[in-house]
Amino acid sequence: QGQILIFDGARILPEPFLDIRPQVLCCGERGLLGLAFHPQYGSNGFFYVYYVDFNEDAVIARYTVSDDPDVAKPSSRVEILTISHRESGAHYSGELVFGPDGFLYIGTGDGELPAAPGSNAQDLDSLLGKILRIDVDHGRPYALPAMNPFASREDARPEIWSYGLRNPWRFSFDRVTGDLWIADVGQTEWEEINLQPASSRGGENYGWERMEGPDCRDTELAYDEPHLTEPVLFYSHDAGTCSVIGGFRYRGSRYPRLQGTYVYGDFCTGTIWGALDDGNGHWRSRVLLEAPIMISSFGEDSLGELYVVDYRGGQIFRIEDAAALRRRAVGR
């Protein structure tokens, strides 16, 4: 609804870190959707939020922490970018992540009704259905990285980093390799996960709405068109699944069996999978847990340990390796 709260390890603090409910349109797929702290937050106090305003547009704004580290200054708001989205109240994405390069990456949905998808995701003159990359440390309110893939094209928005996405609900950078994992929510048949290697110069077209998962939706377009990037993982809706929730590649130290595993889930079933590279560049998934929750997001702490959010119950759970816990119990 527009609040950021602090859990101090024992309780949720009674005063919100930030409360912008008067500016935020909620609920459904609207609301306060994204939060990212500046890499130099400790010295500049900047953090960024992504929310839906009362025009149904997507807004990215910067705020600053106050002298009290547990409270931000609402008056410090600086609008960074507003993206017109009022044609549809769905597919906002809303992810904000600072990459290893220090630039801010922004996820946007295609902004179109599920029953009538159009061409926003393939339109390079639109910011919808994309991942954007901007430089918030220069310019007013931001600058464009010179190496963005469409920075020199007059027929494309220079903020675009990659395109052809329907609703990239959560993406993350591998803290070891710098690879970018992108979970893209499907429409009626397939959920998919895309992997952009750290060596990429951007510009990938992930295919929506010409392609969804392993299927080609455009009969005039071959699936193996060289300019489309195929997903590395996908699953169907056959078992009651409905929306992929992107997670993280595990880089913590508590559970060695999970090391290097990409952890992700499904909103409707609560299934949590772990994917590993088979050594030949192919990613294989296995079910880690059938959780009795509605997964809406994953989280990663400063040590690389993982968490999962229950949308229905409003709780946050830590992901643990049950086998490791049993071994510790026996050892004690």
Residue pairs with C-beta under 8 A, 6 or more apart in sequence:
1 21
1 24
1 26
1 27
1 31
1 32
2 19
2 20
2 21
2 22
2 23
2 24
2 26
2 31
2 32
2 51
3 16
3 18
3 19
3 20
3 21
3 32
4 16
4 17
4 18
4 19
4 32
4 35
4 49
4 72
5 12
5 13
5 16
5 17
6 12
6 13
6 16
6 17
6 70
7 13
7 316
13 70
15 70
15 71
17 70
17 71
17 72
18 49
18 63
18 72
18 74
19 74
20 32
20 49
20 51
20 74
23 51
23 53
23 54
23 59
24 30
24 31
24 32
24 51
24 52
24 53
25 31
25 52
25 53
25 54
25 56
26 32
26 52
28 89
28 90
29 89
29 90
29 91
29 92
30 52
30 56
30 89
30 92
31 51
31 52
32 49
32 50
32 51
33 50
33 51
33 52
33 92
33 93
33 94
33 95
34 48
34 49
34 50
34 51
34 60
34 94
34 95
34 96
34 106
34 107
35 47
35 48
35 49
35 50
35 96
36 47
36 48
36 96
36 97
36 98
36 104
37 46
37 47
37 48
37 98
38 44
38 46
38 47
38 48
38 98
38 136
39 98
39 102
40 46
41 47
41 65
44 64
45 64
45 65
46 62
46 63
46 64
46 136
47 62
47 63
47 64
47 65
47 72
48 60
48 61
48 62
48 63
48 80
48 96
48 104
48 136
49 60
49 61
49 63
49 96
50 58
50 59
50 60
50 94
50 95
50 96
50 106
51 58
51 59
51 61
51 94
52 58
52 59
52 85
52 92
53 59
53 82
55 86
56 85
56 86
56 89
57 82
57 83
57 84
57 85
57 86
58 82
58 83
58 85
58 92
58 94
58 108
59 79
59 81
59 82
59 83
60 79
60 80
60 81
60 82
60 83
60 96
60 106
61 77
61 78
61 79
61 80
62 76
62 77
62 78
62 80
62 136
62 141
63 72
63 73
63 74
63 76
63 77
63 78
64 72
64 73
64 76
65 71
65 72
65 73
66 72
66 73
78 141
79 141
80 134
80 136
80 141
80 142
81 106
81 134
81 141
81 142
81 159
83 108
83 127
83 128
85 92
85 111
85 128
87 111
87 112
88 111
88 112
88 113
90 109
90 111
90 112
90 113
90 114
90 167
91 109
91 110
91 111
91 112
91 166
91 167
91 185
92 108
92 109
92 111
92 167
93 107
93 108
93 109
93 165
93 167
93 168
93 169
94 107
94 169
95 105
95 106
95 107
95 168
95 169
95 170
95 171
96 104
96 105
96 106
96 107
97 104
97 105
97 171
97 172
97 173
98 104
98 105
99 105
99 133
99 173
99 178
99 180
100 173
100 178
100 198
101 145
102 135
102 137
103 133
103 134
103 135
103 136
103 145
104 133
104 134
104 135
104 136
104 142
105 131
105 132
105 133
105 161
105 171
105 180
106 131
106 132
106 133
106 134
106 159
107 130
107 131
107 132
107 165
107 168
107 169
107 170
107 171
107 182
108 127
108 128
108 129
108 130
108 131
108 132
108 165
108 168
109 128
109 129
109 165
109 166
109 167
109 168
110 117
110 118
110 120
110 121
110 128
110 129
110 165
110 166
110 167
110 208
110 209
111 120
111 128
111 129
112 118
112 120
112 128
114 187
114 188
117 166
117 187
117 208
117 209
118 209
119 209
120 126
120 128
120 129
121 128
121 129
121 130
121 163
121 164
121 165
121 166
121 208
121 209
122 129
122 163
122 164
122 205
122 208
122 209
122 210
123 129
124 150
124 153
124 155
124 156
124 157
124 160
124 163
125 155
125 156
125 157
126 157
127 157
127 159
127 160
129 163
129 164
129 165
129 166
129 208
130 159
130 160
130 161
130 162
130 163
130 165
131 160
131 161
131 162
131 163
131 165
131 168
131 171
131 182
132 159
132 160
132 161
133 145
133 148
133 159
133 160
133 161
133 202
134 142
134 143
134 144
134 145
134 159
135 142
135 143
135 144
135 145
136 142
137 143
144 151
144 158
144 159
145 151
147 201
147 202
148 158
148 159
148 160
148 161
148 202
149 160
149 161
149 162
149 201
149 202
149 203
150 156
150 157
150 158
150 160
150 203
151 158
161 202
161 203
162 182
162 196
162 202
162 203
162 204
162 205
162 206
163 204
163 205
163 206
164 204
164 205
164 206
164 207
164 208
164 210
164 211
164 228
164 229
165 182
165 184
165 206
165 208
166 184
166 185
166 186
166 187
166 208
166 209
166 212
167 184
167 185
168 182
168 183
168 184
168 185
168 246
169 183
169 184
169 185
169 243
169 244
169 245
169 246
170 183
170 245
170 246
170 247
170 297
170 298
171 180
171 181
171 182
171 183
171 246
172 180
172 181
172 246
172 247
172 248
172 249
172 298
172 300
173 179
173 180
173 181
174 180
174 181
174 198
174 248
174 249
174 251
175 249
175 251
175 300
175 304
176 249
176 251
177 197
177 198
178 198
179 195
179 196
179 197
179 198
179 249
180 195
180 196
180 198
180 200
181 193
181 194
181 195
181 246
181 247
181 248
181 249
181 262
182 193
182 194
182 195
182 196
182 206
182 246
183 191
183 192
183 193
183 244
183 245
183 246
183 247
183 264
184 191
184 192
184 193
184 194
184 206
184 208
184 231
184 244
185 191
185 243
185 244
186 192
186 212
186 213
186 237
186 243
186 244
187 209
187 212
188 237
189 212
189 213
189 215
189 236
189 237
190 212
190 213
190 214
190 215
190 234
190 235
190 236
190 237
191 213
191 234
191 235
191 236
191 237
191 241
191 242
191 243
191 244
191 266
192 212
192 213
192 231
192 233
192 234
192 244
193 231
193 232
193 233
193 234
193 244
193 246
193 262
193 264
193 275
194 204
194 206
194 229
194 231
194 232
195 232
195 283
196 204
204 229
205 227
205 228
205 229
206 228
206 229
206 231
207 228
207 229
207 230
209 217
210 216
210 217
210 218
210 221
210 228
211 217
211 218
211 221
211 223
211 228
211 230
213 231
213 234
213 235
213 236
214 223
214 230
214 231
214 234
215 223
216 222
216 223
221 228
232 282
232 283
233 264
233 275
233 283
233 285
235 241
235 244
235 266
235 285
239 269
240 268
240 269
241 266
241 268
241 269
241 271
242 266
242 267
242 268
242 269
243 266
243 267
243 268
244 264
244 265
244 266
244 267
245 264
245 265
245 266
245 267
245 295
245 296
245 297
245 298
246 264
246 298
247 262
247 263
247 264
247 265
247 298
247 306
247 308
248 262
248 263
248 298
248 300
248 306
249 260
249 261
249 262
249 263
250 258
250 259
250 260
250 261
250 262
250 263
250 274
250 304
250 306
251 259
251 260
251 304
252 258
252 303
252 304
252 305
252 306
253 303
253 304
254 305
254 320
254 321
254 324
255 320
255 321
255 324
256 324
257 321
257 323
257 324
258 274
258 321
260 276
260 277
261 274
261 275
261 276
262 274
262 275
262 276
262 283
263 272
263 273
263 274
263 288
263 298
263 306
263 319
264 272
264 273
264 275
264 298
265 271
265 272
265 273
265 291
265 295
265 298
265 308
266 295
267 294
267 295
267 296
267 311
268 294
269 290
270 290
270 291
270 292
270 293
270 294
270 295
271 287
271 289
271 290
271 291
272 287
272 288
272 289
272 290
272 291
272 295
272 308
272 319
273 285
273 286
273 287
273 288
274 285
274 286
274 288
275 283
275 284
275 285
275 286
276 283
276 284
277 283
278 284
291 308
291 317
293 308
293 310
293 311
293 312
293 313
293 315
293 317
294 310
294 311
294 312
294 313
295 308
295 309
295 310
295 311
296 309
296 310
296 311
297 308
297 309
298 306
298 307
298 308
298 309
299 306
299 307
299 308
299 309
299 316
300 306
300 307
301 307
305 318
305 319
306 318
306 319
307 316
307 317
307 318
307 319
308 316
308 317
308 319
309 315
309 316
309 317
310 316
310 317
